[in-house]
Amino acid sequence: MKKAIGISLLCLVALLVVLPGCTAAAPGHIVIARTETSPEIVYVETGAAGGGVTDHGALTGLGDDDHAQYLRTDGTRALSGAWDMGSQNLTNVNIDGGTIDGVTITSPAINGTISTSGLTMPAFTLGGTMDANSQALINVLYLDLGTESAAGTFDATLTAANAGTAWLIRSSDSIDVHRVRLGLSGGVDTAVWAWVNSTHTGIVLSGALDANSNLINNVTDPSGAQDAATKNYVDDNDVDATRECWFPVTRADDMNQTLAIPGGHINAAGERAWMPFHIPHDFISITEAVVLINPLASATHRFDITSTYAADGEAYNTHSEADNDKDVVCVSVQLEEIDVSGVLSSLAAGDYGGVKLCGDAVNTPNALVIGLRIKYE
């Protein structure tokens, strides 16, 4: 048995020393373990003992692409199937195209164009101006513009020629027909807002409303004192721009008459005639206030005119005014109006009072005082 092992050993040594295809002998050694039935070679080393290539970089063929199952660092080999990252992060990635399915991107810096119709973006903060490139922004729940320190704005380009439409607010119905509700047009000099098929409720003005010579339509008839009157209401109620009141002489030192016209005859210094009045509640301001007389002589007639008036609950003489030495040139028996608006300067709706004419010692009148006429708005 030992001889047989030796023979085998010599054969193996011979194989190691001279190998087919080699030009020189290659020394080496083997390790043989003994078993119950036969010897077994457990280790073979060729080359000089302790020799061989020990630096991986010294190997030849390192640049050869001999292993197709590995990705190349230069990116020239494409994946032939899905790549499972095993829940690991993929960092510092520059995605140039294609589809990312079921991936959450944290803190991305997106450059270029996102063309997929199924992209859902989480909340994010812009680092600069977002240009929609003339595309629509749809299904917006609300727009929150501005901050506590900076006002939010909508910008729209208008032409210097004051023409064209800058932007529109539209609504859509159940069949997605878009209808314009509010439009902004005009230009840099004058902007025009146009409401279309819109109903406004609860508008409270904080200044004057200028209709700019345009009609205000579909106004209901007034019911309150401060309601605007419609044309229909004015026509139906025969409302004039002005109204008049007539208050005849009710007392005089010499009540008299000329034919069918009664009045207070003033024909001496100190003679008087009184006309009490009550101002209607629709009174706003005086347009005209005159006392009508019938002069009985062609001459200059001088009167001292006084008034006293007040509202309900006030002292009767709250307002007392006078216009003395009032000269009126008259023609005999030709009716004459004397302006007395100067003694009614504080007149208001609901006032009670009276006007008195008194003959003066100079140019003593000779006339019949008939009554007081007030024209008002």
Secondary structure, DSSP 8 states (H G I E B T S, - for coil): -HHHHHHHHHHHHHHHHS-TT-SS---EEEEEEE-SSSEEEEEEEESSTT-S---GGGSS-TT----TTS--TTS-S--SS----TT----S----SS---S----S----S----S-----S---SS----TT-------------SSS--------BTTS-SEEEEEEEE-TT--EEEEEEEEEBSS-EEEEE-S----S---SS----TT----S-----STTS---HHHHHHHT--SSEEEEEE--EESSEEEETTEEEEEE-STT-EEEEEEE--TT---EEEEEEEEEESSSEEEEEEEEEEEE-TTS-TTSEEEEEEEEEEEE-TT--EEEE-GGG-TT--TT-EEEEEEEE-SSS---EEEEEEEEEE-
